[in-house]
Amino acid sequence: LMISENYSGKGDPNNADWVSYTIDDSDIDDSWKTITFDLKDFSGTGYMAFRYTSNGTGGGDGARLGVDNVSLFSNAENAYVAFHYISAGTDGGDGRKWIVDNFEFRAKRHSFFSEKFDVESLDEADFMLYSVASNKDWTLEERADQKGVFMNGYGADEASEDWLISPEISVEKEDLVEIIFDMYRKYDGPSLELLISENYSGKGDPNKADWLSYPIDHSDIDDSWKSVVVDLPGPGFSGSGYMAFRYTSTGTGPGDGGRLGVDNVRVVRTPGRGVTEADLTIKVELPEQKPIETEKLAEVEKKEGSAAILPESTKETGAWDIGVNGLSQEDESQYFAKYVIPAPQDEANLIYSFSGKASTEGWKGFGVHILASDSKTAEGYGYGKSYLIWVTKDPEHTNSNSTFVQLYKSFSDSRMEQLVSKAIVGDIGDTVDVKVLVNHVLNTIVVFANGKPVFTFTDKNMIQSGNEIVIRALDKAVFTDGGVFPLK
């Protein structure tokens, strides 16, 4: 592998200077392996090349070598953005006023592997089929307005066991990795299994290898699709391995096996860092205690079927209204709409609870700033010193139709940093129920969505108290429930 910073782009490459990386191939024979090089010493514009040489033309003078799936991507830990202002002088007309505010830096997640099954035949797809039992196999079909790969054991000659196996995938030790795919289901039967193996050979009976199994619940879909997100066990799960989908049926008749489908499979590096993978599933029951009292409660004019009491906002942006469906923000042009509620939060442990949904198309979101203080305005990207628990959907920038729950830390009214981002089961267009457990003894924030744990984050410099809670929305959103509870 050769790198040059002065090759002209045409003509004899030997006329340029090249840095050479010799690649050891002694550990493979009629097979492939994945190779990674760190190019941290290079910057600017250059060329990459593979150079093949032989000693002669006879046996042993030159090997058959192959290259595939070449990619170059950034692995930098830090990125910098600068705004450069220049004026022609110091007199009138020599310079104009520019304002930069609410700047957001985005990046696409690196994909280790993807398969859309947008092919005419499964022979053209990257997945391998392996049938352990029955005369039924995975096939390409279109159902519920989406093309994918399907398996149905109904009417087979025996109970089915059919595998759909990926090519070899390499993951670095420091990467946090998710598998994202669309799943279809119709008719009752055993669950689809997602499996991971680090010792499968890449061919032959997969039952001879060790596999880590993730059964995928499909009870919430019927003749329809849903997006599924599965965390690989990491950090620590690294090296080369295979993933597979295994279909099983208990017989050949009705109810013995469903029709299951898979599409848009991706293995991606997640943007989250500082996430602690929980070994235990924790269920949080709200204690039977009264919520923390706010400093001021205001009577709100009753509307048909509406709630009667809403804490008075000390400052707000957007068009907030209390109605039949709850507290809503109706201004579609708002990016940082906020409803600020005075609420002292100085307990050692707290549970926050809120439910909401967003109905607009495209980028949308809603959430709550907790442990908030020291804000001068409700108009900024951040909000003083606080944490923001944010539910969002942004297909254009995430390349995913999934809903994400995110955690941000706000340092001022204009500066916030994202700490965690995790996809959840459920959609922001439906009601998403969020509970947040703050433990000041352990300096942890645990977030649940729709009754399931999403992530645990530890902050050594945790905000210890606050005097405000801030309800927040991007575009239109409705909050249907909420509260803050001291946890004894």
C-alpha positions, 0 to 999 in steps of 0.5 A: 500500500503506497501513499504519495503527497506529490504524485501528479495524478497521471503518468509513471508513479515511480517519478513521485515519492511514495511511503510504502506499507508492506502487507503481510499475507502469510496468514491467508490462503485462498481467502480474504482478510480485513486490513486497517492502516492509520494515516495520522501522519498525512494531511492535505491532498494525496494519492493512495495506490496498491503496487504488485510485484513479482520476481519472475514469471514462473511458479513461486515468482508471484502470488495471486493477490486481490483487493476489495472494499477499499474505504478511507474515513476519518477516525479523528477524536476532535473536529474544529470549526472556525469563522474567519472575519475580515474587514477592509479597514476601520471606516464606515463601509469597510466592514459589516456586522455578522452574527453567528449563533446556534451552530450545530456540527453534524456528521454521518455515522460510519457504516461497517456494513450495509445491505438494502436487498435492492437486487434482482436475485439473492445471489447478488446480495452480500448475505449467504443462505444456509438451510439446516432443515426444510425445503423452504428458503429465504426469498426476495419479495415485496410486502407492505409496500417494501421489498426485502428478504422473506422466510415462511415455513408454512407448508414445508416438508418439515419444521424449518431452520434457515439462516441468512448470514452476513459477510465477515465484519470487522469492528475495532475494540473502542467502537460502540456498535449497533445493528439496525434493520427493518423487520416484517412479520405476519402470522404467529410463530417463533421469534426471529433471532439475530446472532453474532459469532466470532468463530464462524468460518464463513462457510458450512453449517453455522451450528458448528460455531458459537453464536450470541443470540438476540431474539427479536420481539415481533408481537407489535407488528402484523403485516407491517414493518418496524425499525429494530436497533440492537446494541452489540456487546461493547466496548470489548466486542472486537475483531472479525465476526459474522452476524446472521438472522435465523428463522425457525418453525415448530412445524409446517401448519398454521401457527407453527411459523410466521412469515418474517422479513428483513430489509435495510440491514446496517452495522454502524458505529454509534456516536455515543461515548461515555455510555455504561452498558447496564448488566441488569435491567432496571424497572423504575416505579414512580414512588407514591409521593407528591411532585416537588412543589413549584414556586408559583402555580397559575390558574389557567383559563379552562377550555373544553376538556382541558386541564385546569392547572399549569405551572406559570412560566417565568419566561418562554419562547414559542406559542404554548397552549394548554388544551384538550391534548395537553401542553402544546407548542404550535409555532412550526418556525420555532427551533428552540421553543421553551416553557420555563417552570420554577422548580427547586431540584436539590434532592440526592435522587430524583425521577423525572417523567414526561410524555409527548409526541411530535406530528410534523414531517422531517426533523422534529423533537421535544424534551426537557431541561433538568437541573437548570439554572443560571440562564439569562434568556430562553431564546438560545440553543442551550439553557444555562447550566442544565441537562437536556433529555431530547427525543428526536427524529431526523432522517436526513442527517441520521440516515435512519427512520428511527426515533432517538433519545439523546442526552445533552449537557448545557454549559450556557445559553449558547453552548450544549454538547451531546453526550449520548444518542440511542435509537429506541423502539417506538416512533416520535409521532406516537406518544413516547413515555420518558423517565429519567433517574438522577442519582447524585450519589453515583453521579449517574443519569439513567434514561428509560423510554416506553418502559425500557432502559435506553442508556446510563451515563456517568458524569464526574462533574455532575450538576448537583442542583437546579431551580428550573425545569424547561419544557422544550420543542422543535417545531410542533409538539404536544406534552401529555404528562409530566412530573418531578419526584424525589426518590427516597 
